[in-house]
């Protein structure tokens, strides 16, 4: 973001930068706060009910297939769209692909695109320091402080009403008319994300019961699983794991989440080199998001992809490595 210049009152009239815009631009409205609680709690209750539900009535192949399809669509929207493209500019994309990625990310029910990006850019600006919206290290290192920090980083921060200033952290996206329309239509993509699985489940099984189970598994449970995978990157991947690259925070690689997070859990490299389109850069580090970006590039849908190179990775590697 380009700073506005003012003339200094001194005799030399040297240009000086205006103070940065505030980090917080106010508080969420009660309506938005209620929506946040519902969006977090309702899928969580569905996940808690999943085990006895499956034990009693089973899980059909239709439910499993719809779960996988809607999970992948929403997860790609978050990892490739919201995160690597919109937040960090890891690649440029055709206008239609930008809109599709913004819609896909919206179906994850993690917030409108401008809000998500502003929060995440704020996270990187203050990572694991005061100002970070979801660091697990804000309360100290005692057992009680670590437990409190984990809760805060994982999902507690979502219930705070402070609103990150979009004009400071995402002014570029706020000028994109197409993205603003997707952002303002978040309620519509939320409805589609929950209703469409039920419609498809009902049509594929030709039954109301099929519609109900698809709504449960591919709607609510799918949203909850993706929520907690994403939130684990904020919490687990800033607490435990390997740190082969130099970063100014406690970001770490946590391999058990690599598949479900589509490569986001190779978090240490991401914080060492935030604009890199690939996070899993070592042999055996599966990064599904990076492979999709590679495919987009091959089809001509993406360009100016910021792939890592050996020289840069060598500079980022810690001395012991």
C-alpha positions in Angstrom: 0.0 0.0 0.0 1.5 3.4 -1.0 1.7 5.9 1.9 0.4 9.4 1.4 3.0 12.1 1.5 2.8 15.3 3.4 5.1 18.3 3.5 7.2 18.6 6.7 6.8 21.9 8.6 10.7 22.1 8.6 12.6 24.5 6.3 13.7 21.6 4.1 10.2 20.5 3.4 11.2 16.9 3.3 8.3 14.5 2.6 7.2 12.4 5.6 5.0 9.4 5.8 1.5 9.8 7.4 0.9 7.5 10.3 -0.4 4.0 9.3 -4.1 3.3 9.4 -5.3 1.6 12.6 -5.0 -2.2 13.0 -8.6 -2.4 14.2 -11.5 -0.5 12.6 -14.2 -1.2 15.1 -16.2 -4.1 16.4 -18.5 -6.6 14.7 -22.2 -6.0 14.9 -24.4 -8.2 17.0 -25.9 -9.8 13.9 -22.4 -10.7 12.5 -21.3 -12.0 15.9 -24.3 -14.2 16.2 -23.6 -15.6 12.7 -20.0 -16.3 13.8 -21.2 -18.3 16.8 -23.7 -20.2 14.7 -21.2 -20.9 11.9 -18.7 -22.3 14.4 -20.9 -24.1 16.9 -23.5 -25.7 14.6 -21.0 -27.7 12.5 -19.1 -28.6 15.7 -22.3 -30.1 17.2 -22.8 -32.0 14.0 -19.3 -33.5 14.2 -19.9 -34.5 17.8 -23.1 -36.3 16.7 -21.3 -38.0 13.8 -20.1 -41.0 15.7 -23.4 -42.2 17.2 -25.1 -41.2 13.9 -22.8 -43.4 11.8 -23.0 -46.2 14.4 -26.7 -46.3 14.1 -27.4 -45.7 10.4 -24.1 -46.0 8.7 -22.3 -43.8 6.1 -23.3 -44.4 2.5 -21.0 -44.1 -0.5 -23.1 -41.1 -1.7 -22.5 -39.3 1.5 -18.8 -40.1 1.4 -18.5 -39.0 -2.2 -20.3 -35.7 -1.6 -18.3 -35.1 1.5 -15.0 -35.5 -0.4 -16.1 -33.4 -3.4 -17.4 -30.5 -1.3 -14.4 -30.7 1.1 -12.0 -30.5 -1.8 -13.8 -27.6 -3.5 -13.9 -25.5 -0.3 -10.4 -26.5 0.8 -8.9 -25.4 -2.5 -10.8 -22.2 -2.2 -9.1 -21.6 1.2 -5.6 -22.8 0.5 -5.1 -21.9 -3.2 -7.5 -19.0 -3.3 -7.9 -17.1 0.0 -4.4 -18.0 1.2 -1.8 -18.3 -1.5 -3.5 -16.2 -4.2 -5.4 -13.4 -2.5 -3.4 -13.0 0.7 0.2 -13.5 -0.5 0.0 -13.1 -4.3 1.8 -16.3 -5.0 0.5 -16.3 -8.5 -1.7 -14.2 -10.8 -4.9 -15.7 -12.2 -7.4 -15.1 -14.9 -10.4 -13.0 -13.7 -12.8 -15.9 -13.9 -10.5 -18.1 -11.8 -10.1 -15.4 -9.2 -13.9 -15.2 -8.8 -14.2 -19.0 -8.7 -11.5 -19.3 -6.0 -13.2 -16.6 -4.0 -16.6 -18.4 -4.2 -14.9 -21.7 -3.4 -13.3 -20.2 -0.3 -16.6 -18.7 0.8 -18.2 -22.2 0.8 -15.7 -23.2 3.6 -17.8 -20.9 5.9 -14.6 -19.2 7.3 -15.7 -15.7 6.5 -15.9 -13.4 3.5 -12.8 -13.2 1.4 -11.8 -9.6 2.3 -12.2 -10.3 6.0 -10.2 -13.5 5.9 -7.4 -11.9 3.9 -7.2 -8.9 6.2 -7.0 -11.2 9.3 -4.3 -13.3 7.8 -2.2 -10.4 6.6 -2.4 -9.0 10.1 -1.2 -12.4 11.4 1.9 -12.2 9.2 2.5 -8.6 10.1 2.6 -9.4 13.9 3.3 -13.2 13.8 3.5 -14.6 17.4 3.8 -11.0 18.8 1.3 -8.5 20.1 -1.2 -7.7 17.3 -1.3 -11.3 16.0 -5.0 -12.2 16.0 -4.4 -15.9 16.7 -0.9 -16.6 18.2 -0.8 -19.4 20.8 2.1 -17.6 22.6 0.3 -14.5 23.8 -0.2 -15.6 27.4 3.2 -17.1 28.4 4.8 -20.5 28.6 3.4 -22.0 31.7 1.2 -25.1 31.3 -2.0 -23.0 32.0 -0.8 -20.2 29.6 -0.1 -22.8 26.8 -3.5 -24.3 27.2 -5.1 -20.9 27.1 -3.0 -20.0 24.1 -3.9 -23.1 22.2 -7.6 -22.5 22.7 -7.2 -18.8 21.6 -5.2 -19.7 18.5 -7.4 -22.6 17.5 -10.8 -21.0 17.8 -11.1 -18.7 20.7 -10.0 -15.7 18.7 -13.0 -16.1 16.4 -15.4 -15.0 19.2 -13.6 -11.7 19.8 -15.5 -8.8 18.3 -12.6 -6.6 17.2 -12.6 -6.2 13.4 -9.4 -6.1 11.4 -9.0 -2.9 9.3 -9.5 -3.9 5.7 -8.4 -0.5 4.5 -5.0 -1.2 6.1 -4.5 -4.9 5.3 -6.4 -5.5 2.1 -6.9 -2.2 0.2 -6.0 -3.9 -3.0 -8.8 -6.4 -2.8 -11.3 -3.7 -1.7 -10.7 -2.1 -5.1 -11.6 -5.2 -7.0 -15.3 -4.9 -7.9 -15.8 -8.6 -8.6 -14.2 -9.7 -5.3 -16.3 -7.1 -3.4 -19.5 -8.6 -4.9 -18.4 -12.1 -3.9 -17.5 -10.8 -0.4 -20.9 -9.1 0.0 -22.7 -12.3 -1.2 -21.1 -14.5 1.5 -24.6 -15.3 2.9 -25.5 -16.8 -0.5 -22.4 -19.0 -0.8 -23.0 -20.1 2.8 -26.5 -21.2 1.8 -25.3 -23.0 -1.3 -22.6 -24.7 0.7 -25.1 -26.3 3.0 -28.2 -26.7 0.8 -26.6 -28.1 -2.4 -25.2 -31.2 -0.8 -28.8 -32.0 0.5 -30.2 -31.4 -3.0 -27.7 -33.7 -4.7 -28.0 -36.3 -2.0 -31.8 -36.4 -2.4 -31.5 -36.6 -6.2 -28.8 -39.3 -6.2 -30.8 -41.5 -3.8 -34.2 -40.3 -4.8 -35.2 -40.0 -1.1 -35.7 -37.5 1.6 -33.4 -39.6 3.9 -30.6 -39.3 1.3 -31.1 -35.5 1.3 -30.9 -35.4 5.1 -27.8 -37.6 5.5 -26.0 -35.7 2.7 -26.8 -32.4 4.4 -25.4 -33.8 7.6 -22.2 -35.3 6.2 -21.4 -33.2 3.2 -22.8 -30.1 4.7 -22.3 -29.7 8.5 -19.7 -32.3 9.2 -17.6 -31.4 6.2 -17.6 -27.7 7.2 -16.6 -28.6 10.8 -13.7 -30.9 9.7 -12.3 -28.3 7.4 -12.7 -25.6 10.1 -10.6 -27.6 12.5 -8.0 -28.5 9.9 -7.6 -24.8 9.0 -7.5 -23.7 12.6 -4.9 -26.3 13.4 -2.5 -24.5 11.1 -2.9 -21.5 13.5 -2.6 -23.5 16.7 -0.7 -26.8 16.2 1.6 -25.5 13.5 2.8 -22.7 15.8 3.5 -25.0 18.7 4.9 -28.3 17.6 6.8 -29.7 14.6 10.0 -29.3 12.7 11.6 -25.9 11.9 14.1 -26.5 9.1 13.9 -22.9 7.8 14.6 -19.6 9.4 11.5 -17.6 10.4 11.0 -14.8 12.9 8.2 -16.7 14.7 7.5 -20.2 15.9 5.9 -21.6 12.8 6.6 -25.3 12.3 5.9 -28.2 9.9 3.4 -30.8 11.1 3.3 -33.7 8.7 0.1 -35.5 9.9 -2.0 -32.6 8.6 -0.4 -32.4 5.2 -3.0 -34.3 3.2 -6.1 -32.9 4.9 -4.7 -29.3 4.7 -3.7 -29.7 1.0 -0.1 -28.9 2.0 -0.7 -26.0 4.4 0.9 -27.7 7.3 4.4 -27.3 5.9 4.0 -24.0 7.7 7.6 -23.3 8.6 8.6 -22.7 5.0 5.5 -20.6 4.5 6.5 -18.2 7.2 10.1 -18.1 6.1 9.0 -17.3 2.5 5.3 -16.2 2.6 4.9 -15.6 -1.2 6.1 -19.0 -2.2 3.5 -20.9 -4.2 4.9 -24.2 -2.8 5.0 -24.9 1.0 6.2 -28.5 0.9 9.6 -28.1 -0.7 11.5 -31.1 0.5 11.4 -34.6 -0.8 8.2 -36.4 0.3 6.4 -33.3 1.4 3.1 -33.6 -0.4 1.6 -30.3 -1.3 -1.7 -30.7 -3.2 -2.3 -27.0 -3.4 1.0 -26.4 -5.1 0.3 -29.2 -7.6 -3.1 -27.5 -8.5 -1.3 -24.2 -9.0 1.1 -26.0 -11.3 -1.9 -27.4 -13.3 -3.4 -23.9 -13.5 -0.2 -22.6 -14.9 0.0 -25.4 -17.4 -3.5 -24.6 -18.6 -2.7 -20.9 -18.9 -5.1 -20.0 -16.1 -2.3 -18.8 -13.8 0.9 -16.9 -14.5 3.8 -15.2 -12.7 3.8 -18.1 -10.2 6.4 -17.6 -7.5 8.0 -21.0 -7.3 10.8 -21.5 -4.8 14.4 -21.9 -6.1 17.4 -23.7 -4.6 19.4 -20.5 -4.0 16.6 -18.9 -2.0 15.9 -22.1 0.0 19.6 -22.4 0.8 19.6 -18.9 2.3 16.5 -19.8 4.4 17.7 -23.1 5.7 18.9 -23.0 9.3 22.6 -23.5 9.9 22.2 -26.9 11.5 20.6 -28.2 8.4 
